[in-house]
């Protein structure tokens, strides 16, 4: 299989950056101070081989382009942000992407049994500017199980890790937050060279809806991240 993908974020796209490490401060929760406005574009062409219905591997080249807005009165332009060369615009990277994925579940949308294991290793080399090179490695495994009880309850376990090997820019750090497997925190609340997380969920299916307007299932769930 040949997979072509493109992505674009902007011109009002933002993400949060508080600095690196678990001890990065968030005094007063001044969310606008830590917001970073950026425009970025990416493209990739992946040659994928399906060995079985559940196991596939892929490799292919890509390109990424970043532009960071230098807005006044923000953490990014303050004296507390030390990597000033990271916001020299633009940043262009040639990328080599590889992955190996296992997807053996009974349903892609609402799995109740099975396992998913996604792995990727991507090499980034800056075309101009500071000419930084680094490798980003990620793994994420999820287990799903539904005991044979009188009521339908599913246990979902999700464990993931990521690390950068080499010299990367601040917007390429691995992050954890509400949008990246750490619910209850701000988006991208913690950033750094490496990240590690786990999610545990209990999902209870209540009933389903099927009519001309709406079709689907609803239920309750509890989680611990």
N, C-alpha and C positions, 0 to 999 in steps of 0.2 A: 504494500500500500504506500502511496505517496500522499503525505498530509501537509497541506499548506495552511499556515496560520498567520494572522496579522492582529495587531492590537494598537490602540491609540487612546491616550488619556490627555484631556485638556479641552479648552484652555483654562477651565475653572477647577480642574482636578487638584485635590489636596490630600496630603497624608500627614500624620503626626510624627514628630521626631523630638525626643526628650533628651538625647544624648545616648551613650552606650552604657550598658550594664544594668543590673537589677536595682542599683542604688541611685539611678538617675532621678533628680528631684522633680516634683510637680507641685510647687508651692502655690496654694490658692486655686489650683485647677484652672489656670488661665489658658484655656484651650486655644484661643486665637494666637497667643504668643508662640506656641509650639507647632503651629500649622505651617506646612511647606507647600507652596504652590508650584506645580511643575507641569511640563508638557513632555510626554515621551511617546515614542513610536517603536514598535518591534515587528519583525517579520522572521519567519522560519520555514524551512522546507525539510520535512522529516521523512526518511525512508523507514517504514515500519514492517516488521516481519511477525506474523501471527503463527506461533508454533502450535498452539492449541486454541480453543475458544476462550480459554481463561488466561493464557500467558502470551505476552507480546513484548518485543524489544524494538527500539528505534534509535536512529542516529541521523544527524543532519546539521547543516550550517544555519546560522541566523545572524541578524543585525539588530542592534538596539541603539536608540538615539534619545538622549536626555537633555532637557533644558530646565534649569532651576531658576525661579524668580527670586531676585534679591530684594525683598520687601523690607522697608524700615521697621524698627521696633519689633523685631522678631528674634527668636532664639538663634536662628540661622545667621543673622547679621550682627549678633551681639559679641562682646568680648569673651563670652563663655563657650562659643563655638570655635574650636581651634583649627579645624580642617578647612581653612579658607580656600585652598586650591580645589576642593571638591565642588565648589560652586562656580568655578570658571566654566563658562558656557561656550559651545555645547560639549557634551561628553558622548563620544561615539565608540561603540564596542562591536567587534566581530565575535561571534559566539559559535561554539560547537556544542550541540545538545545531544545527550544520550539518556535513555531511560530503559528500565525493565519493570514491567507491571504484571501483577497477578490480580485478577478480578474474578473470584469464584463465589458468587452470592446468588441467592434465589431471586432477587429483584434489584435492579439498578437504582430504583427510586426509594423503595421502602424495604431494605433487606431485613430478613428475620433470622437467617442462618448463613454461614459462610465466612469468607475471609477476603480482605483486600490488602494488597501490599504494593505500594508505589515507591519506586526508587529512581533517582535522577542524579546525574553528574554532568555539570555544565562548565565549560571552560570559556572565560571572558578575557579578551585582550583589547586594550584601548588602542584605537587607530591613530589618534593624535593626542596632543596635550601631555599629561603626565605619563602616558603609556603604561598604565597599570595592568597587571595580569593576575588572575586568581581563578580558583576552582570552587564552585559551589556544589556541595553534596547534600542531598535530602533523602530521607526515608520516612515513610508513614504507613503503619500497619493497623488495620481495623478488624476486630472479631465481632461476630454477631451470633447470638444463641437465643433460642426460644424454648424453654422447658415445656414438657408435656403436662401443663397444669390445666385446671378447668377454666382459667381465664388467660387471654393472650397477652403475655408480658415478655418483652425482649430485652436482653442485656447487650449493650453495645460498648466495646472497649476500643479506644483509639490512642495510639502512642506514636509520637513523631519526633524527629530530631533533624537538625540542619547545622552545617558549619561551612565557613569560608576558609580556604587555604590560599594564602597570598595576600596581596595588597588590594583592598576594595574601597569603594567610595561609600559615604554615609548612607546614601539612598539604596545601596545594595546590601546593607546589613540584614540579618535575619531578625524578624520581629515577632513579638507575641502581643496579643491584645484581643479586643472583642471580635475583630474581624479575622483573627488568626489564632483560633483555638484556645483563647483565654478569656472566656466570657465573664462579664462583670467589671472589666477595665475599659479604659479608653482604647480606641483603635490604635494599633501600633504602639502600645504603651511602653514596651521594653524592646530595645534593639541591641544587637551585638554581633560578635563574630559567630557565636554558636547559640543554638536554642534547643530546648528539650521540653516536651509537654506530654500530658496524658489527659484524656477525657473519659469519664465513665457516665453512662446513661442507662436509665430504666425507662422503657417505652411501653405504655399501656394503650392498646387499641380499644377505643370505646365503641365505635360503630362506623358505618359508611353511608354516603349520600349518593344517590343516583337518580337524576331527573334530567329534564331538557335543559336546565340552566347550569347545574353544577353537579360534577361527578368527582368523588374522592372519598377519603377516609379522614377521620378525626380521632384525637385521643389526648392523653396526658403523658408528660415525661418529667423526670427529675434528673439532674446532672451534677457532677462534681468535676471541676477542672483543676 
